[in-house]
């Protein structure tokens, strides 16, 4: 254990200024995402842009490519959240209540499709890596990559369960980074796990309140619309 902490200290001392900025922005992204702030995508864009260059410079090409995907998703997430917000602002003068992009929850079928896709893609890419490269733990490495791809898309769509997916993906990543003696990165992933757990408990009551508000609006519509009374009759 002493050796691990010593390696973490050495890694922290060797950390470049750009790497430090990328880590700070990565943490800021999660904190802002918890608050459903559109600024999370600005932090994500900055963090991933820096990591693309850092990973490329040390020949971690797959990690660099994954961060290109993160960069694209940061733009998509920003556009999706901003577009919905602008549409809501236009409705402020109408009777319809304004709301940001709502949190949604997936059903069992959607989760099975997502999890099944991650497993199948992980098996395929893991096999290709094990047969054609010297990759370490190729199946687990593939799992964290494809899991992150799916989960990042879930964040952009404001799917409640994205936080549960991140817990699994980041926990596996901790094991991978410790195995590769990347202790500082493993520590960062541990911080991420704590943050995503907080994120889950932050979004859950908001989702429940959102459902309750929608139910109240539906009930009021039924009570105040004459045509609805006629249908009920």
C-alpha positions in Angstrom: 0.0 0.0 0.0 2.9 2.4 0.8 4.3 1.7 -2.7 1.0 2.6 -4.3 0.7 5.9 -2.5 4.4 6.6 -3.3 3.6 6.0 -7.0 0.6 8.3 -6.8 2.7 11.0 -5.3 5.3 10.6 -8.0 2.7 10.6 -10.8 1.1 13.8 -9.3 4.5 15.5 -9.3 5.1 14.5 -12.9 1.7 15.7 -14.0 1.9 18.3 -16.7 0.0 21.6 -16.5 -2.3 20.5 -19.4 -3.0 17.2 -17.7 -4.0 19.0 -14.5 -6.3 21.3 -16.4 -7.9 18.3 -18.2 -8.5 16.5 -14.8 -10.0 19.6 -13.2 -12.3 20.1 -16.2 -13.3 16.4 -16.1 -14.4 16.7 -12.5 -16.2 20.0 -13.3 -18.1 18.2 -16.0 -19.5 15.6 -13.6 -20.4 18.2 -10.9 -22.1 20.4 -13.5 -23.9 17.4 -15.0 -25.3 16.6 -11.6 -26.8 20.1 -11.5 -28.1 19.6 -15.1 -26.2 22.7 -16.1 -25.5 23.1 -19.8 -22.0 24.3 -18.8 -21.0 20.7 -18.2 -20.6 20.3 -21.9 -18.2 23.2 -22.1 -16.1 21.5 -19.4 -16.4 18.2 -21.2 -15.2 19.8 -24.5 -12.2 21.4 -22.9 -11.2 18.2 -21.0 -11.5 15.9 -23.9 -9.8 18.2 -26.4 -6.7 18.3 -24.0 -6.8 14.5 -23.5 -6.9 13.9 -27.3 -3.5 15.6 -27.6 -2.0 14.1 -24.4 -2.9 10.5 -25.4 -1.8 11.0 -29.0 1.6 12.3 -27.8 2.2 9.1 -25.7 0.9 6.8 -28.6 -2.3 5.8 -26.8 -4.2 5.9 -30.1 -7.3 4.1 -29.0 -7.7 6.3 -25.9 -7.2 9.4 -28.1 -9.8 8.1 -30.6 -12.3 7.5 -27.7 -11.8 11.1 -26.6 -12.6 12.3 -30.1 -16.0 10.5 -29.6 -16.3 12.3 -26.2 -15.6 15.6 -28.0 -18.4 15.0 -30.5 -20.8 13.9 -27.8 -20.0 17.1 -25.9 -21.1 19.1 -28.9 -24.2 16.9 -29.3 -25.1 17.1 -25.7 -24.7 20.9 -25.7 -26.9 21.2 -28.8 -29.6 18.9 -27.4 -29.8 20.6 -24.1 -29.6 24.1 -25.6 -32.2 23.4 -28.3 -34.7 22.2 -25.8 -34.1 25.2 -23.6 -34.6 27.6 -26.5 -37.9 25.9 -27.4 -39.0 26.3 -23.7 -38.1 30.0 -23.7 -40.4 30.5 -26.7 -43.3 29.0 -24.7 -42.9 31.3 -21.7 -45.6 33.6 -23.0 -48.0 30.7 -23.5 -50.0 28.6 -21.1 -47.5 25.8 -21.3 -45.0 25.6 -18.4 -41.3 26.0 -19.4 -38.9 23.2 -18.5 -35.4 22.1 -19.4 -34.8 18.8 -21.3 -36.5 16.3 -19.0 -34.8 13.5 -17.2 -36.0 10.1 -18.7 -35.9 6.6 -17.4 -35.3 3.6 -19.7 -37.4 0.5 -19.6 -36.1 -3.1 -19.3 -36.0 -3.6 -23.1 -33.8 -0.6 -23.6 -31.4 -1.6 -20.8 -31.1 -5.1 -22.2 -30.4 -3.7 -25.6 -27.7 -1.3 -24.3 -26.0 -3.9 -22.0 -26.2 -6.6 -24.7 -24.6 -4.2 -27.2 -21.8 -3.4 -24.8 -21.1 -7.1 -24.1 -21.2 -8.1 -27.8 -19.0 -5.2 -28.9 -16.6 -5.9 -26.0 -16.3 -9.5 -27.0 -15.6 -8.7 -30.7 -13.1 -6.0 -30.1 -11.5 -7.9 -27.1 -11.0 -10.9 -29.4 -9.5 -8.7 -32.2 -7.2 -7.0 -29.7 -6.0 -10.3 -28.1 -5.3 -11.9 -31.5 -3.7 -8.9 -33.2 -2.1 -6.8 -30.6 -0.2 -7.0 -27.3 -3.0 -5.4 -25.4 -3.3 -6.1 -21.7 -6.7 -7.3 -20.4 -8.2 -6.6 -23.9 -11.7 -7.7 -22.9 -12.0 -5.5 -19.8 -10.3 -2.7 -21.7 -12.9 -3.1 -24.5 -15.7 -3.2 -21.9 -14.8 0.1 -20.3 -14.4 1.7 -23.8 -17.8 0.5 -25.2 -19.5 1.1 -21.8 -18.2 4.7 -21.8 -19.5 5.2 -25.4 -23.0 4.0 -24.5 -23.1 5.8 -21.1 -21.9 9.2 -22.5 -24.8 9.1 -25.0 -27.2 8.4 -22.1 -25.9 11.5 -20.4 -26.6 13.6 -23.5 -30.2 12.2 -23.5 -30.6 12.7 -19.8 -31.3 9.1 -19.0 -31.5 8.7 -15.2 -29.7 5.3 -15.1 -26.5 6.7 -16.8 -25.2 7.2 -13.2 -25.6 3.5 -12.5 -23.8 2.6 -15.7 -20.9 4.9 -14.8 -20.5 3.2 -11.4 -19.9 -0.1 -13.2 -17.7 1.3 -15.9 -15.5 3.4 -13.6 -15.2 0.6 -11.1 -13.8 -1.8 -13.8 -11.6 1.0 -15.0 -10.1 1.3 -11.4 -9.1 -2.3 -11.6 -7.6 -1.8 -15.1 -5.5 1.2 -14.1 -4.2 -0.4 -10.9 -3.2 -3.5 -12.9 -1.2 -1.2 -15.2 0.2 0.7 -12.2 -1.5 3.9 -13.3 -2.3 4.7 -9.7 -3.1 8.4 -10.1 -5.6 7.7 -12.9 -7.1 4.9 -10.7 -7.5 7.4 -7.9 -9.2 9.8 -10.3 -11.6 7.0 -11.3 -12.4 6.4 -7.6 -13.3 10.1 -7.2 -15.5 9.7 -10.3 -17.3 6.8 -8.6 -18.1 8.9 -5.6 -19.3 11.7 -7.8 -21.6 9.5 -9.9 -23.1 8.0 -6.8 -23.9 11.6 -5.7 -25.2 12.3 -9.2 -27.6 9.4 -9.0 -29.1 10.6 -5.7 -29.2 14.1 -7.1 -31.2 13.2 -10.2 -33.5 10.6 -8.6 -35.6 13.0 -6.5 -35.7 15.5 -9.4 -37.0 12.7 -11.7 -39.7 11.8 -9.2 -40.7 15.4 -8.8 -40.8 15.7 -12.6 -43.2 12.7 -12.8 -45.4 14.1 -10.1 -45.6 17.5 -11.8 -46.5 15.8 -15.1 -49.2 13.8 -13.4 -50.7 17.0 -11.8 -50.7 18.7 -15.2 -52.5 15.7 -16.7 -55.0 15.6 -13.9 -55.7 19.4 -14.3 -56.2 19.0 -18.0 -58.8 16.2 -17.5 -60.6 18.4 -14.9 -60.7 21.6 -16.9 -61.3 20.4 -20.5 -65.0 20.1 -21.4 -64.2 17.7 -24.3 -62.4 15.4 -21.9 -65.6 15.3 -19.8 -67.6 14.3 -22.9 -65.1 11.6 -23.7 -65.3 10.4 -20.1 -69.1 10.2 -20.3 
